[in-house]
């Protein structure tokens, strides 16, 4: 029973490029959450999605960031025109339709040079 | 808004010592409380949880009791091992609506032989 999968594990982008982070939830999970972890900080909520719907994006910057969870395929967190301040670890978590336990993926560590 | 405060680390202990990591929270209603553990270079793993006042969560020798009167959820272990070295995060999810997690900043635990 595979857990939450994220790829790539490490991503290096130059300033101004685009970053695409992928998350495949656990089997049977239809809820996906994205969190960002800055150095020496805890995780901060960014966005919560269900299949084809964004439920809460209150933690996501209004510009350059977007997220989707299509009917088929993984959830995607997209960062356009990356800046050095976007360097962080991005974690995806999934949960089943009922219950409040979230299961985390290994994260994608984004470095912007 | 909701918030979680953890004791700052690093916490440095010798093997077999007693561990306490303090966690207090601010939230409306009756949140669910969680402890997650993050090993170096990995994602977060759910360690234990409690969903109502006076509940005790336990796993792998770790325990935490949901204390509503003191708004606390301190993590304890009677005898730590070198393999317990990791970063520990206290988190809550709101009592109503969906289960977005609010995290503390994390406490690093270093256990020496």
Interface residues (C-beta under 8 A of the other chain):
Chain A: X4 X6 X31 X33 X35 X40 X41 X42 X43 X44 X45 X48 X55 X56 X91 X93 X95 X100 X101 X102 X103 X104 X105 X106 X107
Chain B: X4 X32 X36 X42 X43 X44 X45 X46 X49 X51 X89 X93 X98 X99 X100 X101 X102 X103 X104 X105 X106
